[in-house]
Amino acid sequence: MKDEKIYKNKDAKVIIKIINSKCISAATCAVIAPETFDLDEDGIAFCKEGTWDEATKVIDGAKSCPTSAIIVEDLAGNQLYPEK
């Protein structure tokens, strides 16, 4: 997908994909996992550089997205959320 951004963080042991066209600026991801997610100047979610929240918090942040704009995978590419 061309409007999908991919972020990797070895410390959190996850890969996060954000589908920009689905993001509606709800910011629930940033409230639940503030060390991982934030909104850019256009109100689109992105992943911060540096240390992220632990994987369970990242997944909880993804689950909170009302439009399912966030996909979480393990480092091997297995989808953790949403479940397939």
Backbone hydrogen bonds, N-H to C=O, Kabsch-Sander energy under -0.5 kcal/mol:
donor,donor_aa,acceptor,acceptor_aa,energy
4,E,1,M,-1.1
5,K,18,I,-2.6
7,Y,16,I,-2.9
9,N,14,V,-1.8
13,K,9,N,-1.0
14,V,9,N,-1.4
15,I,73,E,-2.9
16,I,7,Y,-3.0
17,K,71,I,-2.9
18,I,5,K,-2.4
19,I,17,K,-0.5
19,I,69,A,-3.0
20,N,3,D,-2.6
20,N,18,I,-1.0
22,K,19,I,-1.7
23,C,19,I,-0.8
23,C,20,N,-1.0
31,V,27,A,-1.5
32,I,28,T,-2.3
33,A,29,C,-2.7
36,T,33,A,-1.5
37,F,33,A,-2.5
38,D,46,F,-1.9
40,D,44,I,-2.7
43,G,40,D,-2.2
46,F,38,D,-2.4
48,K,36,T,-3.0
57,K,54,E,-0.9
58,V,54,E,-2.0
59,I,55,A,-2.6
60,D,56,T,-2.1
61,G,57,K,-2.4
62,A,58,V,-2.2
63,K,59,I,-2.7
64,S,60,D,-1.4
65,C,62,A,-1.2
68,S,65,C,-1.0
71,I,17,K,-2.9
72,V,81,Y,-3.1
73,E,15,I,-3.0
74,D,78,N,-2.5
75,L,13,K,-0.5
77,G,74,D,-2.1
80,L,72,V,-2.8
81,Y,72,V,-2.0
